[in-house]
Amino acid sequence: MKRIAIVISLLLMLSLTEVNAMDHWEILFNKKVILKGTSNQEDQTLHFKPRTFKSTDRFTLKYISEGSEAGWNRTFYLIDTKDENLKTVKIDKQSGELSAKASAVAELINKKKPVFIYTTSLPKDPNKAATVRVRRILLCKIEWN
């Protein structure tokens, strides 16, 4: 009987771990995946060499939240090493895709210092949003070599 209880509790713990690991993201450069991760994996670093980008070069961030509720917004932040916000982009749903010209991203972070990409999620309803504790999640760090 104890063994059955232990097996059931282990299965429950594994299923809860699976639920938390559903959110995942990808960074693409010209439709080629250059970095992938999950929302609970905070050690991702993207090393990129500064260069002159073509006008057609694009960075794309895809964020997929599989356990998402309707009525929530997701916000992405580019933050420098002094914790100052370089750029904020808000989408009106939990999962989505952002795309920007590579030259514009390079101009934003042309100081060759690391830049961090964070995300948060809040309900669209302001009354409900006031009751939610906001925690920004580090997706990755971009280092320019």
Residue pairs with C-beta under 8 A, 6 or more apart in sequence:
19 67
20 40
21 38
21 39
21 40
22 65
22 66
22 67
23 38
23 39
23 40
23 63
23 64
23 65
23 66
23 67
24 36
24 37
24 38
24 39
24 63
24 64
25 36
25 37
25 38
25 39
25 61
25 62
25 63
25 64
25 139
26 33
26 35
26 36
26 61
26 62
27 33
27 34
27 35
27 36
27 46
27 59
27 60
27 61
27 62
27 140
28 34
28 58
28 59
28 60
28 61
28 62
29 57
29 58
29 59
29 60
29 102
30 56
30 57
30 58
31 60
34 46
35 44
35 46
35 140
37 44
37 139
37 140
39 119
39 137
39 139
42 137
42 138
44 139
44 140
44 141
45 140
45 141
45 142
45 143
46 140
46 141
46 142
46 143
47 143
47 145
48 142
48 143
48 144
48 145
49 144
49 145
50 106
50 110
50 112
50 144
50 145
53 101
53 102
53 103
53 106
54 102
55 101
55 103
57 101
57 102
57 103
58 99
58 100
58 101
58 102
59 99
59 100
59 101
59 102
59 105
60 97
60 98
60 99
60 100
61 76
61 97
61 98
61 99
61 117
61 139
62 96
62 97
63 74
63 76
63 95
63 96
63 97
63 119
63 139
64 95
65 74
65 94
65 95
65 121
66 95
68 93
68 94
68 95
69 94
71 123
71 124
71 125
72 93
72 94
72 121
72 122
72 123
72 124
73 90
73 91
73 92
73 93
73 121
73 122
73 123
73 124
74 90
74 91
74 93
74 94
74 95
74 96
74 119
74 120
74 121
75 88
75 89
75 90
75 91
75 119
75 120
75 121
75 122
76 88
76 89
76 90
76 91
76 98
76 117
76 118
76 119
77 85
77 87
77 88
77 117
77 118
77 119
77 120
77 136
78 85
78 86
78 87
78 88
78 108
78 109
78 115
78 116
78 117
79 85
79 86
79 115
79 116
79 117
79 118
80 86
80 109
80 111
80 113
80 114
80 115
80 116
81 113
81 114
86 108
86 109
86 115
87 108
89 98
91 98
92 124
94 121
108 115
109 115
109 142
109 144
112 144
113 144
114 141
114 142
114 143
114 144
115 141
115 142
116 138
116 140
116 141
116 142
117 138
117 139
117 140
117 141
117 142
118 136
118 137
118 138
118 139
119 136
119 137
119 139
120 134
120 135
120 136
120 137
122 129
122 132
122 134
123 129
123 132
